[in-house]
Each structure stands twice: as structure tokens, then as C-alpha cells.
Amino acid sequence: MSVKLMGRGTRLLSPQSPPMEGRMSTRSMSGHSLKWLAVLAVVAAGCGGGQSSVESFELKGVDESVGSSAGAITTCVTAGSSLQTTTDLNLRSGPGTTYGILLTMPGGAIAKEAGGGCPTSGWYKVTYSGVTGWASGSYLTLVTTSTTTRDAAITKAKGAMGFSYWWGHGAWSPGAAVGSCSGSCPSCTHSGSYGADCSGFLAKAWVVPSTNTNVASDSHPYSTVSFNSDTSQWWTISRDVLLKADALVYNVDGAGHTFLYESGDGWGSMWAYECKGCAAGCVYNLRTATTTYHAIRHF
């Protein structure tokens, strides 16, 4: 008997498999992750029904008794702060290793403090990927963010607003002719020297790679396929902890989109900067995003 857990990858479990490590994260799922995993129902006879059985097991995680990391937090932090894991870390139902594991956060994951700021016996209440639980402060560090850097990205984004959508390009110069786009991309027609598509726009706003500094110089180093996967320059975060100048992205079967987040509810209405499409161009608007999107962070 086997069970398939479907995310972007597939994992097989069987009665002979070793204990499940519980490595569920937004790196392998888009949108809300599973709130909990306690029971798997297995239907043996396919869609038509038939005999079924239920397999129950305890979710296993990583070992929290192996010391602490450099920069580990032990005191109160500002309520709602972003906390980053220094290694794979269990999110538990209470403040201690005797409590059940809800999921395991991967090393480098960003969780949002959710307990008023102060720890309980060294454990912090946090929310990660829509799940709230407790994590050991021995493997958490406080994320400090440069407001100036994020403001600079937003300033670059504002400069692109009003310019045309230009498939496979990325360039704008405030005060210059904005260009125009007609047709349906990628089989679209563009006129003018400036414009950007969604990924060309994000690369300029984020200055990735680091040489992509001149917004007036046309470049398109990445596509949504690139932004959809974690790299050393950007990584997946929970939509619960979005900060100004983070981004949301999706790519499914070669079709995708990305936009720059400014403010609002990561799961609801958000103010965003984006090069939206041939008809709309590059716009600042209030929008939502389906669960196909996941959040990424560069700064």
C-alpha cells in the first residue's frame, strides 16, 4: 500500500518507509500549506469506491536537542517580527519538545512572531505558511531589514508606471515616450524604445543581477521560470509575512506572472506594482493573487 502526497514533487510512503521527516514548506507548495497532518485515508479501489482503510502515524521531525546557533534569540522581540530559521526546525503545538509537531520549517525559512514578542521557556509562538505554533529560539534569528534598500526598489518601480508592456524586455526612463503595445503576447507588436514585461520589470526593481542598475538600459536576464524557483538571490517566504518590495510569482506549464508587493493582505487585497500585460501596461493597482502564486524575497 502506498500513498502519494502531491506538491510540486511526489513522495511515496509505505508501511516499510522510514519515519517521515515532515519537511513541508512553501519551497515545495504554493499558497497555504497543510494545517496539520495526522491521518491519511487510503482508498484501495480507485474512483469507483470499494473497500478503504485508514493509516495513522505520528509526524516525525528534526532533533531540537543539538545545541543552539550563533545569533540565536533568547529575549523579547517586537511583536510581529520576522524570525528566520538557522536549520530545519520543528513547529510544535506547544512550547516544548513534548508537544506534537505540526510541520518542519526548512533552514532559512521566514516565520512571523505571533505571541506578543516574548518567549515562553525559550520558545516563540510564530506563524509559518498559514500554520501557527511554537519554535525553539535556539534556532531562530531576528531578521533586520534595510528600509532604505526596500524604498529604493519601490522608487525604481514607480518610475516604470505608465510605460508600455514589452514582451521579453525591461527598460524605462521617466519623462521619455512610454511606447505602446498591441495584440496578444507573445505574438504582440511593440513600438518605442521603452517598456517591460513582468519579469524584466522585477529584475530592474530588485537590481538582479547586481549589474542591472541602469533602468534605461534594456535587459531581460530572468523569466518567471527563474523567479519561480529559489536561488541565492531570492527565496520563498510565507505570504503571511510579506514586506514592502517582496514579490509574488507563479509559473505553470510555461505560463506565469510576477509582481512587486507594496502593502496589504498577502492572502487578500494588495497594492502592487506590475507590468501587467499588453493592454494594461505597467501599473500600480489594488489586486489579489490566487493560491497558485507564492511569495519570494530578495532583500
Secondary structure, DSSP 8 states (H G I E B T S, - for coil): --EEEESSSEEEE-TTS--------TTT-SSS--S---EEEEETTGGG---EEEEE-------S-S---TT---S---TT-EEEESS-EEEESSSSTTS-EEEEE-TT-EEEE-SSS--BTTEEEEEETTEEEEEEGGGEEE----HHHHHHHHHHHHHHTT--B-TT-EE--TTS---EEEEETTEEEEESS-EE-HHHHHHHHHT-STT---TTS------HHHHTS--SS-EEE-GGG--TT-EEEEEETTEEEEEEEEEE-TTS-EEEEEEEETTTEEEEEEE---TT-EEEE--
